[in-house]
């Protein structure tokens, strides 16, 4: 699945266009490297998203084309010790 779509489906970012813009402005990393919106996401990948001074790091647990609000939280888990760090 494309990174921008995963960010939207998992509800880490509200809209796909915002996910696309975040990738274009190099605020999203996939496995430690700056990623483009079209990068392929698979189970076990680590996604790092910078929101202003905060950084959220998650591990991809599952990839699904569609997810309800409740199921979206089960697509990833926060990486302990790395989530919400001040930069």
C-alpha positions in Angstrom: 0.0 0.0 0.0 1.2 3.5 -0.7 2.4 5.5 2.3 0.0 8.4 1.9 -2.9 6.0 1.8 -1.8 4.1 4.8 -1.4 7.3 6.8 -5.0 8.2 5.9 -6.5 4.7 6.4 -4.8 4.3 9.8 -6.0 7.8 10.7 -2.5 9.0 11.6 -3.2 11.9 9.3 -6.7 13.1 8.6 -6.7 13.4 4.8 -4.7 11.9 2.0 -3.8 15.2 0.6 -2.3 16.3 3.9 -0.4 13.0 4.0 0.9 13.7 0.5 2.0 17.2 1.6 3.8 15.9 4.7 5.7 13.4 2.5 6.6 16.1 0.0 7.9 18.3 2.8 10.1 15.5 4.1 8.3 15.2 7.4 7.7 11.5 7.1 10.3 8.8 7.4 9.9 5.1 6.5 12.4 2.8 8.2 14.7 5.8 9.0 14.8 7.3 5.5 12.8 10.2 4.2 9.9 8.7 2.2 7.8 9.8 -0.8 4.1 9.4 -0.8 4.2 6.5 -3.2 6.6 4.4 -1.0 5.4 0.9 -0.4 4.4 0.2 3.3 4.4 -3.4 4.6 4.0 -5.0 8.0 7.0 -4.5 10.3 7.9 -1.1 8.8 8.6 1.8 11.1 7.0 5.2 10.2 8.1 8.4 11.8 6.0 11.6 11.4 7.0 15.0 12.5 4.3 17.4 13.6 5.9 20.7 14.5 8.1 20.0 17.5 6.6 16.6 18.1 7.6 13.3 16.5 5.3 10.2 16.4 6.9 6.9 15.7 4.7 3.8 14.9 5.3 0.3 13.8 3.0 -1.1 11.1 1.2 -4.1 12.4 -1.2 -4.6 9.5 -2.0 -3.1 6.1 -5.7 -2.9 5.1 -7.4 -1.0 2.3 -10.3 0.0 4.5 -10.6 0.3 8.3 -13.3 1.5 10.6 -12.5 4.1 13.2 -12.0 1.3 15.9 -10.1 -1.0 13.6 -7.7 1.8 12.4 -6.0 1.9 15.8 -5.1 -1.8 15.4 -3.1 -1.1 12.1 -0.2 0.2 14.1 1.4 0.5 17.5 3.3 3.4 19.1 7.0 2.6 19.5 7.8 3.0 23.2 10.4 5.6 24.1 10.3 7.2 20.6 6.7 8.6 20.5 6.0 12.3 21.0 9.6 13.3 21.5 10.4 17.0 21.5 12.9 17.9 18.8 
